[in-house]
Amino acid sequence: MVENIFYARNDELKTDCSFRPQSYSPPAWAAGLSSQPAVRIALAQRPTPLRRWAVAGMPADVELWIKRDDQTGITLSGNKARKLEFLLADALQKGADTVITCGGIQSNHARATAVAARELGLDSHLLLNHPQPDRNPGLVGNLLLDRLVGAQIHLITYEEYQQRETLMRQLADRLIAQGRKPCIIPEGGSNALGSWGYLEAIRELQEQTEQAQAGLTDIVFACGSGGTAAGLSLGVKRSGWPVRVHAVNVCLHADYFHKKVASIVQGMGAEYSPDDLDIMDGYVGLGYAKSRPEELLLMRDVARATGVILDPVYTGKAFFGLWNELSQAGRARFKGAKILFIHTGGLFGLYEKLSELTPLFEEPQGGWRYGAG
Ligand SMILES: Cc1ncc(COP(=O)(O)O)c(C=O)c1O
């Protein structure tokens, strides 16, 4: 019965796509780059807010600012929205009707791609790595949204995930044989084209910083697949902005990310030097998407004190790293004391951590029942 209603309505409800790729002009300081995208699609709510962020316990001489890229839109898609503006414009321009991408089982990027693709009238296929790929993965966090928008989920093991590019190409070939027109978007949307989203974000940030007279000295954010770091570090360098860019890696290690960022930046048509980016290694903790109690505690305290909700996988770890570095004598790695933290999103990752978060909340004195305490 439910199925009949669904199928009857499915055609009526098909996306009438009012989004159209528009021609894109880069900032003057980026105009010479060979990788310049021709089109962009206006998916994100820009500019995202830039504000002072009064977190108690910071050293008195540090001025902390926050850029709310968790508010870029498309169902809280965080930093992915900026990359998808270029990646999906390109897919539409090439006549694609389907996108293929990959990630961990709770991938924010895969979910953001699936939701944005659906808004644009494209189907999506997600290759997600999961320790038990033969089982129903359920409906927790990002997976619920993936499935709500009708993404086709393909589960693979962590070992198989190491061959993700080959697997995505094979899936694309299968879809082509079925008459579809697939377009592959890499892990995290982190290739040269997607990273233009964060190169472009530097233009936005410079305008806002000037208007707010923020005088920023440092930018700090989470790094998972390197695209955000590539775009920001290249944008800062090309525009000659005297701020230092710090990426807190939430997986792997600094060496891997210097190589990854170098290859993205080279793909964008520029040179990369490790001096362009400070990778704040040492905060992976228990591993990718695994949380230490002290990271979760800091997230809870920040939420209670400032109303800003960080996520356990990316922004919580990055902020834990920043907090830790600022607590150390000298704070040598920072250029100055006006620090911008970019909140890159990830809210739905919280729902996977319910059992670890539970002990952080006290029972109310007198119980839960109104009037009993
Ligand atoms: C919420 C969030 N923050 C930060 C990142 C890291 O960005 P990037 O993949 O560009 O390094 C990701 C994705 O990997 C993310 O989902």
The ligand as an SDF file (V2000), in Angstrom:
LIG
                    3D

 16 16  0  0  0  0  0  0  0  0999 V2000
   32.5320   18.4540    9.1750 C   0  0  0  0  0  0  0  0  0  0  0  0
   33.8080   18.3440    8.4130 C   0  0  0  0  0  0  0  0  0  0  0  0
   34.8150   19.1700    8.7340 N   0  0  0  0  0  0  0  0  0  0  0  0
   36.0010   19.0930    8.0990 C   0  0  0  0  0  0  0  0  0  0  0  0
   36.2260   18.1620    7.1150 C   0  0  0  0  0  0  0  0  0  0  0  0
   37.5760   18.1170    6.4710 C   0  0  0  0  0  0  0  0  0  0  0  0
   37.5980   18.7640    5.2590 O   0  0  0  0  0  0  0  0  0  0  0  0
   38.5490   18.2250    4.0850 P   0  0  0  0  0  0  0  0  0  0  0  0
   37.9910   16.9010    3.7020 O   0  0  0  0  0  0  0  0  0  0  0  0
   38.4240   19.2380    3.0370 O   0  0  0  0  0  0  0  0  0  0  0  0
   39.9160   18.0950    4.6570 O   0  0  0  0  0  0  0  0  0  0  0  0
   35.1920   17.2800    6.7380 C   0  0  0  0  0  0  0  0  0  0  0  0
   35.3430   16.2380    5.6910 C   0  0  0  0  0  0  0  0  0  0  0  0
   36.2740   15.5480    5.5250 O   0  0  0  0  0  0  0  0  0  0  0  0
   33.9520   17.3760    7.4120 C   0  0  0  0  0  0  0  0  0  0  0  0
   32.9340   16.5570    7.1030 O   0  0  0  0  0  0  0  0  0  0  0  0
  1  2  1  0
  2  3  1  0
  2 15  2  0
  3  4  2  0
  4  5  1  0
  5  6  1  0
  5 12  2  0
  6  7  1  0
  7  8  1  0
  8  9  2  0
  8 10  1  0
  8 11  1  0
 12 13  1  0
 12 15  1  0
 13 14  2  0
 15 16  1  0
M  END
$$$$
